[in-house]
Amino acid sequence: MMKPSLQVRLSQHLALTPQLQQSIRLLQLSTLELHQEVEQMLEQNPFLETDEEAGSTAFDTPVERAAVDRVAEREGGEGAEANDGGEAVAEIRAEEFGGTEREDWENGTEGDDFDGIRETPSLSSGSSGGDGDGDEMDAQDRRSSSISLQDHLREQLMGMRLGDEDRAALWVLIESLDGDGYLADPLEEIAERLAEMLDATVVQAAEAAEPEALIDRLRCALRWLQSMEPPGIGARSLGECLSLQLRMGPKTPARQVALRICDQYLELLARRDMRRLTALTGASEDLVREAHELIKGCEPKPGRPFAQTESNAIVPDVIVRKTGRGLSVVLNPDVMPKLRINDLYAQAVRGSRGSNGQPGLGSRLQEARWFMKNIQQRFDTILRVSKAIVERQKSFFSHGAIAMKPLVLREIADELGLHESTISRVTTAKYMATIHGTFELKYFFGSSLNTDAGGNASSTAVRALIQQLVSAEDINKPLSDSQLSEMLEEQGIQVARRTVAKYREALKIAPASLRRQM
């Protein structure tokens, strides 16, 4: 029988203060999420307000950093001693925050998250150039920025002479379209929604109670829908979508072959199987190629011009410029919140400190101070990590991605005295503007591949080299993954075929069979 007993056990555990927890959370937020956090704090804390005249809450120089410290000292209050000590805004070092994250940083990335390359064109190489493309924007693209696909179709519906029942059937079909303009739901399900819309005073009770009658009405309405603009709208499959567009043109032999391919042999066309297409259609090879060109001219997603997608423009957190002294790394002032402490409210708190003032105001004032200091710490850490990355990847800024060197999170963490999880937070959803484009900070990290010379090559550089090889290939004889692997080995880089396939898919390059010219 076990007897109860008392034991004294000595152990250590990590206790994160609320200020340090806030610092960690702010560090991993993207720019958009940070601004949402700032807006929420401005609504909740009366001591915090925007300062349009100030530069930002993040400071690069000791003079600017001392300014916010003087504000904290002048306002005093509860927790001032903690401000002097600076524990909550100290950098998150390995001994402070080492055991709470996954240990999967072998290649400098989190698992397989880094296979894709996130890249957007830089402002200098975008549409601001002198090519004038922006002035020749398609009228439908201009319209799509202010009108949805459903609104565009409803406008056409208003000009059609239809009865109440047919108008309701066409209306419910329009509402059932997905973002690409396809009718994804079967007519039986749409008929149930139509039955709910129709009232007994609008349609005869016998017809409303008969599902087949509603489905027949929907089939009729579908023909009207598929005759509306844009062409191909209301299709239930890719083949039907392409066929609807092809039927609008003149009945030439090539168009008839194209219709037959869309109806029966679309999968063979996707595989570029010219031999079987010519055998099954009975057409000549030239006629099949002409049909292929007609199909390529169709829009596989009719609703795409009307899609209300978010802008792909990314505002960088860090800007790298070439100067006479080398590379300059600065924070983007446009992404840094401009905040200050409301001096009037702070003086009122100091004046009521000796009397029976309202409890809790002192803690709200200190909360506002900590929030500003933690935002400052966030940008300071981003700048330090960015400078370390630029120092390690100088060749990239001179020669592009093909000159990228192997780099893992641990190298930057050891150099700055931070933990790898901190570097991961800093490099996720934070972007750097360079002369080659705007990249996520995580883009500059890549695993190491062996070379015949005994050195190492970055996986990012190998991906860039694969991109170059594919761009220069013969479109009639595209390079297979095995051939790419052999060509890389000829240049002294040892990459297995499976690795080449993985990098090719990350670059969104189709297999050789799909890249072959028909």
N, C-alpha and C positions, 0 to 999 in steps of 0.2 A: 504494500500500500504506500503510495507516494504521499509525502508530507509537504505541506506548503512551507515555503521559506522565502526570505528576502535576500536579494542579491544587489550589489552595487556594480553597475557597469558603466564604463567610461567610453563615450563614442563622440565622433565629430559628424556634423551635418551642416549643409549649406542653408543659410537663412537669407533669402532675398528680401530686401526692404521694398516697400511699395515704389519708392523712387527708382530703384535699380530695375524693378520689374517694368516700370514705365519706359525706362531708357532702352531696355532690350526690345520691348514691343515697338517703339518708335523706329528703332534701327531697321527692323525687317519690313516696315511699311513701304509701299511704292510712293511715288510723288503724289499721285491722285489720292491714295488712301491717307497720306499725311495731311493734305489740305482738308480732307473731310474731317480728320481728327481735330485739326485746328479750328474749323468752323464749329464743331461740337463743343470744344472747350470755350470758345468765345461766347457761346450761348449759355453755358453753364456757370462760368466763373466771371463775376462782375469786375474783378480786379484786372482782367486781361482785356486789352483792346488792340485794334490794328494801329500801326504807325506807318502811314504812307510816306512820311518824310525820312524814315530810317532806312538804312540799307537792307538789313535783314536781321534775323535772330542768330545767324551763324556767322562767326567772325574769324578772319584769317590772320589778323595781326594782334600782337599783345595789347596795342592801344585800344582796339575795338573790343577785345575780350575784357579788358579792365573796365570798360564803360558799363557793361552789364553787371560786373561785380560791384561797382560803386553804387549802382541802383539798389542791389540787394543789401549792401551795408547801410545805405541811407535809410532804407525802409525798416530794417531791423525786424523784430518780431520773433515768434516762436520758431524754433528750429534753426536759428541763425548759426549756432555752433556747428550744426551739421553742414551748413554751407561752407564754413571755413575749412572744415576737414576735407570736404569734397569726396566722401566715400561713395555717395550715390551717383556721382557723375564721373567717377574714375572709369578708366577703360576696363572692359570685361576681360580679365586675364584668365589664363588657363586654370590657375589655382582657385579663382573665384567662381568660374562657371565651366567646369570641365566635364562633369559627369551626367549632364542631363540631356545630351544630344546623342543621336545615333552615330556610331563609329563606322561610317561608310564613306570615308573620304580618300580611299586609296588612289583614285585617279584625279583627285582635285574636284570632283563633282559629286552630287547626290545621286547615287544609283545610275540609272540610264537617262536621267533628265537632260543630259547635256548633248545628246546625239543631234538634236536640231540646232541650227544656227539661226539666231534671231538677229536680223539685220534689216535696217531701213536706210534708204538713201540719205545722204547728208544734205543740209540746206543748200550748200554750194553746188551740188550736182543734181538738184531736183528740178521742179518745173519753173523755177525762177530764171532759168536760162533764156537765151534769146531765140529759141526755136518757135515760140509763138503757139505752142500746142494748146495752151490754156484758152486762147482766143477762139479756137476752132472746136470747142467742146460741143458734142452732139446735143441736139435740141432735146432728145429724150433723156439724156443724162442730166441736163439742166432741170427738166421737169421732175425727174425722180427725186431731186433733192428736197422738193416741197410737196410731193404727192405720193401716196402709197399705191401699190398695185390695185388694191380693192377700190380705192377712190377713183382711180383711172377707169376701171371697168364699170363702176356705178355711174360715172358720167355718161358713158356710152349707153348704159341701160336706160337712162332718162330719155334718150332720143329714140327709143324703140317703141313701136306701137304694139303693145302686148296686153293681154287680159290680166286681171288681178292674179289668177292662179298661175299663169305662165311667168308673170313678173316675180311672184314669190318663189317659184322654183329656180329661176335664174339667179335671184338674189341669194338664196341659200347655197347655190353652187359657188358663187363668187366668194362667199364667206368661208367656204370649205377649202379654198386653195391654200397651199403652203407657200413659203417664201420664194420658192423657185418657180411658182406658177403651175404646179402640178396638182391634180386632184388625187390626193392620197387615200381618201376614204372611199369605200365601196358605195355604190348607189343605194344599197339597202340601208346602210346607216344614215346616209343623208336623207333618205325618205322619212326616217323616224323624226329627224329634226324638222323636216318640212311639215309633217303632220301636226307638230306642236305649233307651228306658225299659222297654219290655215285655220280659219274660223268657220263654223257651220254656216254663217251668213254669207261667206265669200265663196265657198265651194259646197257642192251638194253633199249632204251627210253620207250618202251611199259611197261617193267617190272618196271622201275623207276616210271612211272606214275600210277601204279596199287598198292594201299596200301595193298591189300590182299596178293599179291606176296611177298612184303617185310615182312609181318607178318609171312607168311609160312617160309621164309628164317630165320627169327629170332627164330621160334620154333625149327628149325633144329639146329641152332647155340646154342640154350639153352641146348639141349641135349649134345652137345659137352662140353659146359661150366660145366654142372653138372657132367661130368665124369672126370673133372680135380681135381687136389689137391689144397686145402684140401678138404676132403669129406664133402658133404653137401653144397658146394658153389653154389650160384645161385638159392637157394630155394626162394619161394614166401610166405612161411608160416613156422611156427615152425614145424607143422606136416610133411610137405614136406621135410624139412631139416633133421629131424630125420629119415624119411623113406629112404632118399637117402643113409644115412650112414648104416642103417640096411640092405639094399639090397646088400651091399658089402660082407656080411658074408655068411656062409653056411645056407642052407634052413632047419633049424631045426624047430620042432613044436613051441618052445618058440619064435623063431624069427618070425614065421608067426603070432603068437598072438600079438607080439609087433608091427608088421606092421599094423595089423588091429586096434590096439589101437591108433596108431599115425594117422591113416587115419580117424577114426570115433569117438573115445572115449577119446581123450586127456584131455578134460575137466574133465571127471570122474576120470582120473588118478591123475590130480592135486588136486582133492578133496579127494583122498585116499578112494574112494568109492569101496571097494573090492567086496562087495556083488553084486552091479549092474554090475561090470566088468565081474565077473564070469558068471552071468546070461546072459549077452548080447553076450559075446564071446563064451559061451558054453565050456570054458576051465576050468580045475580044478584050485583050489586056488593056488596050488604049481606052476602050469604052468604060471599063471598070475604073481606071484611073480618073477619067473625067467624072464619073459618078462620085468617086471619092472626093473630088474637089467640090462638087455641089454639096455633099453632106458636110464637109468642113466649113462651108459658108453658112450653115444653119446655127442657130443659137440653142444650145442644149438646155439652158435655163432661162426661159422667157421672162421670168420675174426678176432676174438679176439687175436690170437697170433701175428698178424701182425699190431695191432693197435699201432699207434705212440702216446701213451699217455704220459703225463707229469709225471715226477718222483713224487712219493708220499712222498718222504723224505722232512721233514720240518726242517729248521734250526731254533733252538730256539733263542729267544732274551735274555732269562734269564736262568741261570743254577743254580740249587739248589743241594748242596752236603752236606752229613753228615760229620761233623768234630768232634773232641774231645770236642769242646765247644758247639756243637749243630748243627744247620743248617746254612750253608753259602749260601748267595744269591748274585750272581755276574752277571754282564752283560757279554754276549758272545762277546768277542773281534772280532770274525770273521764277525759279522753283522754291526759293527760300522765303518762308512766311515772314512778314514784317509785323512784329508784336512789341508791345511795351506794357508796363504796369501803369494803371491809372493812378497818377500821383495824388489826385484829390481824394480818392477813396483810401489810398495808403496813409495819407496824413490823418484822415479821420480815425483810422484804426489806431495809429500811434497816439492820438489825442485821447482816445477812450481807454487806453491800456491801464491807466491808474484808477479809473472809475469802474463802475459796474457796466462795462460795455457788453454788446451782444456777443454771446459765446459763439465760437466757430468762425468768426470773421478772420481771426489771425491765421487759422489753418488754411482758409481759402486763399489768403494772400500768399502764404508759403507755397501752396499748391501751384499758384500761377508762376512763382519764381522757379520752382522745380521744373515746370513744363518748359519754360524758356531755356533753362540750362540744359535740359535733356535734348531739346531740338538743336541747340548749339553743339552738344556732344555728338549728335547724329551726323551733322554735316562735317564736323571735324574728322570723325572716323572715316566717312566716305572719302574725304579729300586725302587723308593719309594713305588709305588703301589704294586709291587711284594713282597717287604719285609713285607708290611702290610698284604697281603694275606697269606704269609707263616706263619706269627705270629698267624693269626686266625685259620689256618688249620693245625696245627702241628700234629694232630692225623692222618691226611691223609698220611703224610710222614712216619709214623710208621706202620700203619695198612691198608692203601689202601683206596679205594673209599668208602668202607662200613663204614668208620669212619668219613666221611665228615660231617662237621657241617653246619647248615643253615647260609647263608651269602647273604646279598643284597648289591647293589652298595652304598646305602646311608650310610651304616656303615663305609665303607672305605673312602667315601667322607667326612664324618664328622670327622673322625680321622685325615685325612691329610689336612683338610681345603680346599678341592676342591669341584667342583660341580659334580653332578652325571653324567652329560653329558661328563665331562672330563674323569671320571673313565670308562665310556662306550667306549670312544675312545681308551683309553689305553689298555683295555682288549679285544678289537676286533682285530683279525688277528695278535696278539702278542702271542708268545708261550713260555712255561716254560718247561725245561728238568728236570725230576725228576727220582728217582730210579724206579718209577712205569711206566714210559713212558713220552712222550712229549705231553703236553696238551695246548690248548688255555687257556689264562688267564680267560676267561669267564666261563670255565669249573668249576672253584672253587666257583662259585656263584650258589646258589640254594634256592628255596623257602622253607618255613617251614611247616612241617606236625605235627599234634598233636599226642601225645602218651598218653597211659593210665596213665602213671606215672606223667602226668602234664608237661612234658618237650616237646622238639621239636626235630624232625628228619629232616635231609636235604633230599630234593627230589633226590639229586644225590646219597646219601647213599641208599635210597629206591630203586632206579634203580639198583644199584649194588646188593642189596639183591634179587631183582626179577631175575636178571641174575643168581645168585647162585642157587635159587630154581629151575629154569628151567633147569640148567645144571645137577642137581641131580635128575630130575624127571624120572619116568618109561616111556620109549619111547613107550610102548604099551598102556599106560594110561597117556597121557600128561595132565598137569594141565591147567584147564580153568582159565579165568580171575577172575571168582567168587571164585574159589578155592584159587588162589593166594591172593586175597583180604582177605579171611578168614584166611589164614596162616599168613599173615602180622598182622592181628588183634590179633592172638594168641600170637604174639611177642610184642604186645602193640602198634602197629602202625596202626592208623586209615586211611585207604586208600580206597576210593570207587572203585567199579569195573571199571567204566569209566576211572578213573585216572590210574588204573593198565593197562588198554588197551592202554592208551596214552603213558605211560612209556614203555610198551612192544614194541609198534611200533617205538618209538624213539630208542630203542636198536636193531631194525631190527630183532625182533623175530617173527616168523610166528604164527598165531593163533593155538590153540590146535588141531583143525581138520587137519591142514596141517603138524603138527609135529608128528602125529601118525605114528608109523611104520606099513607098509603094511604087 
